[in-house]
Amino acid sequence: SSSEVVCKIYPELSAGVIYILSTLEAREEDKEEFEEEVELGIGGTSRIGMKAHFAFADFRFVISFIILIRESTSMTVANQLLKKHVLNNAYFAMRHGNSMANQMKIISSDPVISTVQHGLSDLGHEQAEKAASDFVRRFQETSQTRGEGVAIFSSDFTRARETAEHVARACEEADIPLFVDGNETYDKNELEIPLLIPPSDVVPSKLLTVNVDPRLRERFFGAFNGESDDNYNRVWENDAVSADHTSWDVESVNSVMRRTSHLVLDLESKVLHSNDVSKWNCLLVAHGDVLQIMQTAFCKIDGTKHRGLPHLDTAAIRALELARK
């Protein structure tokens, strides 16, 4: 059948494709049956009327099918985790604590500025310290007895680095094994950082146990950088329509999904178990939009749905579970 042919060409497409194509095939059988009835004089509908009806119905199904093909192909290119069914490490998302940019109600997404300014507010430091304490307590209760360790990876934006450092200090005080990346070299082409983002050197943490990675940087908000955070809503409205849009020179959803899911794949090969550590719990410290989009990658759903997932409050930590589909 045509559904089998298409699924061989696009094996990553959802079951929705099979449904649409199967329905089209069933409609073709119905059409032939209706035409046969018209030929025999059964019913009062004319052959021309029935053909017009089926032509319009089939047109709508074809349009739906094209949209689904486009969305699925787009997500396949962006989401590097689609073909993964199991991950060796455990992953947790942590949003930075309340920052000076949050206090000022502005968008801070330019790495040239945000890697040196807009650190945590007093409230943000309190939030991060409490979140770090809670994380360590839960780790001690569930993971430390099994010989596991913690690998902290952070955006190099000041507010994220400072948040990650609170967690690293708490882990060190609790004698939790921490991963240190001894080879932090970055090739811009390999990191999939879009060219529209202003170039900026990677700013390291004060602590060796906080491994910074620019792929966790805030989504670049283009013309809205430095402007009111009310403009987030304008971007999100367009996100819901297209995961590839770059209106106002904003970084696309799929660009963020590509770089963050690419990071996870890298960590799977970089953060390896050893005789001393049975498993690594990777804490990814980043930003609201970045973590929302990363969640869609783990859930294996289209990036246009990222605002529909549970929101991460400042300094919140959430386990990331990879969908098996």
C-alpha positions as CSV (number, residue, x, y, z in Angstrom):
1,S,0.0,0.0,0.0
2,S,1.0,3.6,-0.3
3,S,1.3,3.9,3.5
4,E,3.9,1.1,3.6
5,V,5.9,2.8,0.8
6,V,5.9,6.2,2.6
7,C,6.9,4.7,5.9
8,K,9.9,3.0,4.3
9,I,11.0,6.3,2.9
10,Y,10.2,8.1,6.2
11,P,10.6,5.5,8.9
12,E,10.6,8.2,11.6
13,L,7.1,9.5,10.8
14,S,4.4,9.0,13.4
15,A,1.5,6.6,13.2
16,G,-0.5,9.6,12.1
17,V,0.9,9.2,8.6
18,I,-0.3,5.6,8.4
19,Y,-3.7,6.8,9.6
20,I,-4.0,9.5,7.0
21,L,-2.8,7.3,4.1
22,S,-5.0,4.4,5.1
23,T,-8.0,6.8,5.3
24,L,-7.2,8.0,1.8
25,E,-7.0,4.5,0.5
26,A,-10.3,3.7,2.3
27,R,-11.9,6.8,0.7
28,E,-10.8,5.5,-2.7
29,E,-12.6,2.3,-2.1
30,D,-15.7,4.2,-0.9
31,K,-15.5,6.4,-4.0
32,E,-15.6,3.4,-6.3
33,E,-18.5,2.0,-4.3
34,F,-20.5,5.2,-4.5
35,E,-19.7,5.6,-8.2
36,E,-21.0,2.0,-8.8
37,E,-24.2,2.9,-6.9
38,V,-24.7,6.0,-9.0
39,E,-24.1,4.0,-12.2
40,L,-26.9,1.6,-11.1
41,G,-29.2,4.5,-10.2
42,I,-29.1,3.9,-6.4
43,G,-29.5,7.1,-4.5
44,G,-30.2,10.5,-5.9
45,T,-26.7,12.0,-5.9
46,S,-25.1,12.7,-9.3
47,R,-21.8,11.2,-10.3
48,I,-20.3,14.7,-10.8
49,G,-21.5,15.8,-7.3
50,M,-19.9,12.7,-5.7
51,K,-16.7,13.2,-7.5
52,A,-16.5,16.8,-6.4
53,H,-17.2,15.7,-2.8
54,F,-14.4,13.2,-2.8
55,A,-12.0,15.4,-4.6
56,F,-12.4,18.1,-1.9
57,A,-12.2,15.6,0.9
58,D,-9.0,14.0,-0.5
59,F,-7.5,17.5,-1.0
60,R,-8.0,18.2,2.7
61,F,-6.3,14.9,3.7
62,V,-3.4,15.6,1.3
63,I,-2.8,19.0,2.9
64,S,-2.9,17.4,6.3
65,F,-0.4,14.8,5.2
66,I,2.0,17.4,3.7
67,I,1.9,19.4,7.0
68,L,2.7,16.2,8.9
69,I,5.5,15.3,6.6
70,R,7.0,18.7,7.0
71,E,6.8,18.8,10.8
72,S,8.2,15.2,11.1
73,T,11.1,15.8,8.7
74,S,11.9,19.1,10.4
75,M,12.0,17.5,13.9
76,T,14.0,14.6,12.6
77,V,16.7,16.9,11.3
78,A,16.8,19.0,14.6
79,N,16.3,16.3,17.3
80,Q,19.4,14.2,17.6
81,L,17.7,12.0,20.2
82,L,14.9,10.6,18.0
83,K,16.7,7.4,17.3
84,K,17.9,6.9,20.8
85,H,15.9,4.5,23.0
86,V,18.2,4.3,26.1
87,L,20.7,6.7,27.6
88,N,23.7,5.6,29.7
89,N,23.6,8.6,32.0
90,A,20.7,10.2,33.9
91,Y,19.9,13.8,32.9
92,F,18.4,16.7,34.9
93,A,17.5,20.2,33.7
94,M,18.1,23.1,36.1
95,R,17.0,26.7,35.3
96,H,19.3,29.4,36.7
97,G,18.1,31.4,39.7
98,N,16.5,34.8,39.6
99,S,18.8,37.1,37.8
100,M,19.4,40.8,37.5
101,A,17.8,40.6,34.0
102,N,14.7,39.1,35.6
103,Q,14.7,41.9,38.1
104,M,14.9,44.5,35.3
105,K,12.3,42.5,33.3
106,I,14.5,42.6,30.2
107,I,15.6,39.9,27.7
108,S,19.3,39.1,28.1
109,S,20.4,36.8,25.3
110,D,23.5,38.3,23.7
111,P,26.6,36.3,24.8
112,V,28.9,39.3,24.5
113,I,26.9,40.9,27.3
114,S,25.3,38.0,29.2
115,T,28.6,36.1,29.9
116,V,29.9,39.1,31.9
117,Q,26.7,40.8,33.1
118,H,23.2,40.0,34.5
119,G,24.3,37.6,37.2
120,L,22.1,36.3,40.0
121,S,20.2,38.7,42.2
122,D,20.2,38.2,46.0
123,L,17.0,36.2,45.6
124,G,18.6,34.1,42.8
125,H,21.6,33.2,45.1
126,E,19.1,32.2,47.8
127,Q,17.1,30.1,45.4
128,A,20.2,28.4,43.9
129,E,21.6,27.6,47.3
130,K,18.4,26.0,48.5
131,A,18.0,24.1,45.2
132,A,21.6,22.8,45.6
133,S,20.9,21.6,49.1
134,D,17.8,19.8,48.0
135,F,19.5,18.2,45.1
136,V,22.3,16.9,47.3
137,R,19.9,15.6,49.9
138,R,17.9,13.7,47.2
139,F,21.1,12.4,45.6
140,Q,22.4,11.1,49.0
141,E,19.1,9.3,49.6
142,T,18.8,7.6,46.2
143,S,22.1,7.6,44.3
144,Q,25.2,8.0,46.4
145,T,24.9,4.6,48.0
146,R,25.0,3.1,44.5
147,G,28.4,4.7,43.7
148,E,27.0,7.3,41.3
149,G,28.5,10.7,40.6
150,V,27.3,14.1,39.4
151,A,28.4,15.8,36.2
152,I,27.6,19.5,36.1
153,F,27.3,21.2,32.7
154,S,26.3,24.8,32.4
155,S,25.7,27.7,30.0
156,D,28.5,30.2,30.3
157,F,26.1,33.0,30.9
158,T,26.8,34.6,34.3
159,R,23.5,33.7,35.8
160,A,23.8,30.1,34.9
161,R,27.5,29.7,35.9
162,E,26.7,31.2,39.3
163,T,23.8,28.8,39.8
164,A,25.9,25.8,38.8
165,E,28.6,26.9,41.2
166,H,26.2,26.7,44.1
167,V,25.4,23.1,43.2
168,A,29.1,22.2,42.7
169,R,30.1,23.6,46.1
170,A,27.2,21.7,47.8
171,C,28.3,18.5,46.1
172,E,31.9,19.0,47.1
173,E,30.9,19.5,50.8
174,A,29.0,16.3,50.7
175,D,31.9,14.4,49.1
176,I,29.9,13.5,46.0
177,P,32.1,12.5,43.0
178,L,32.1,15.3,40.4
179,F,33.0,15.0,36.8
180,V,35.7,17.3,35.4
181,D,36.1,17.6,31.6
182,G,39.8,17.8,30.9
183,N,39.4,18.7,27.3
184,E,37.1,21.8,27.0
185,T,37.9,22.8,23.5
186,Y,35.1,24.1,21.2
187,D,34.9,24.1,17.4
188,K,32.1,26.4,16.4
189,N,31.1,24.3,13.4
190,E,30.9,21.1,15.5
191,L,28.9,22.8,18.2
192,E,26.1,23.8,15.8
193,I,26.0,27.3,17.1
194,P,24.0,29.4,14.5
195,L,25.9,32.1,12.8
196,L,23.3,34.7,13.6
197,I,24.4,34.6,17.3
198,P,27.0,37.3,18.1
199,P,30.4,35.6,18.4
200,S,31.8,35.4,21.9
201,D,34.5,33.5,23.7
202,V,33.4,30.8,26.1
203,V,33.7,32.1,29.6
204,P,34.8,29.4,32.1
205,S,33.6,28.9,35.6
206,K,35.6,29.7,38.7
207,L,35.3,26.0,39.6
208,L,36.8,23.2,37.6
209,T,33.8,21.0,38.6
210,V,31.4,23.3,36.6
211,N,31.9,22.3,32.9
212,V,30.7,25.2,30.7
213,D,29.3,24.5,27.3
214,P,28.0,27.2,24.9
215,R,25.4,24.9,23.6
216,L,23.5,25.6,26.8
217,R,23.4,29.3,26.2
218,E,20.2,31.2,26.2
219,R,18.2,31.2,23.0
220,F,19.2,34.3,21.0
221,F,16.2,36.7,20.9
222,G,17.6,39.0,18.1
223,A,16.0,42.4,17.9
224,F,14.3,41.9,21.3
225,N,17.6,41.5,23.2
226,G,17.7,44.2,25.9
227,E,14.0,44.9,25.4
228,S,11.0,44.2,27.6
229,D,10.5,40.5,28.5
230,D,6.9,41.0,27.4
231,N,8.2,40.3,23.9
232,Y,8.7,36.6,24.7
233,N,5.0,36.2,24.1
234,R,5.3,37.5,20.5
235,V,8.1,35.0,19.8
236,W,6.2,32.1,21.4
237,E,3.1,32.8,19.2
238,N,5.3,32.3,16.1
239,D,7.0,29.3,17.7
240,A,3.6,27.6,17.9
241,V,3.2,28.0,14.1
242,S,6.8,27.1,13.0
243,A,9.8,25.7,14.8
244,D,12.0,27.1,12.0
245,H,10.9,30.8,12.2
246,T,13.5,33.4,12.8
247,S,11.3,36.5,13.0
248,W,13.0,39.5,14.5
249,D,16.3,37.6,13.9
250,V,15.4,35.3,16.8
251,E,17.1,31.9,16.9
252,S,14.7,29.2,15.8
253,V,13.3,26.5,18.1
254,N,14.9,23.8,15.9
255,S,18.2,25.5,16.2
256,V,18.1,25.3,20.0
257,M,16.8,21.7,19.8
258,R,19.7,20.8,17.4
259,R,22.4,22.2,19.6
260,T,21.1,20.9,22.9
261,S,20.3,17.4,21.7
262,H,23.7,17.3,20.0
263,L,25.2,18.1,23.4
264,V,23.4,15.2,25.1
265,L,24.8,12.8,22.4
266,D,28.3,14.2,23.1
267,L,27.9,13.7,26.8
268,E,26.9,10.0,26.2
269,S,30.3,9.4,24.7
270,K,32.3,11.8,26.9
271,V,30.9,11.2,30.4
272,L,31.7,7.5,30.8
273,H,31.3,5.2,33.7
274,S,34.4,3.9,35.5
275,N,35.5,1.6,38.3
276,D,35.0,4.5,40.7
277,V,31.6,5.8,39.4
278,S,28.9,3.4,38.3
279,K,26.7,6.1,36.7
280,W,26.8,9.8,36.1
281,N,23.9,12.1,36.9
282,C,24.3,15.0,34.4
283,L,22.9,18.3,35.6
284,L,22.3,20.7,32.7
285,V,22.1,24.3,34.0
286,A,20.6,26.6,31.5
287,H,17.7,29.0,30.6
288,G,14.0,28.9,30.4
289,D,13.4,28.6,26.7
290,V,16.5,26.4,26.1
291,L,15.2,23.9,28.7
292,Q,11.6,24.0,27.5
293,I,12.9,23.1,24.0
294,M,15.3,20.5,25.3
295,Q,12.4,18.8,27.1
296,T,10.6,18.5,23.7
297,A,13.7,16.7,22.4
298,F,13.6,14.2,25.3
299,C,9.8,13.8,24.8
300,K,10.4,13.4,21.0
301,I,7.6,15.8,20.2
302,D,7.7,18.7,17.7
303,G,9.4,21.9,18.9
304,T,6.2,23.9,18.2
305,K,4.8,22.3,21.3
306,H,7.5,23.5,23.7
307,R,5.3,26.0,25.5
308,G,2.8,23.3,26.3
309,L,5.2,21.4,28.5
310,P,5.4,22.2,32.3
311,H,7.4,25.4,32.8
312,L,10.5,25.4,34.9
313,D,10.6,28.1,37.6
314,T,13.9,29.9,38.5
315,A,16.3,27.5,40.2
316,A,14.0,24.5,39.6
317,I,15.4,21.1,38.9
318,R,13.6,18.4,36.8
319,A,14.6,14.9,35.7
320,L,14.6,14.5,31.9
321,E,13.1,11.2,30.8
322,L,13.8,10.0,27.3
323,A,10.6,8.8,25.5
324,R,11.0,5.3,24.1
325,K,8.9,5.9,21.0
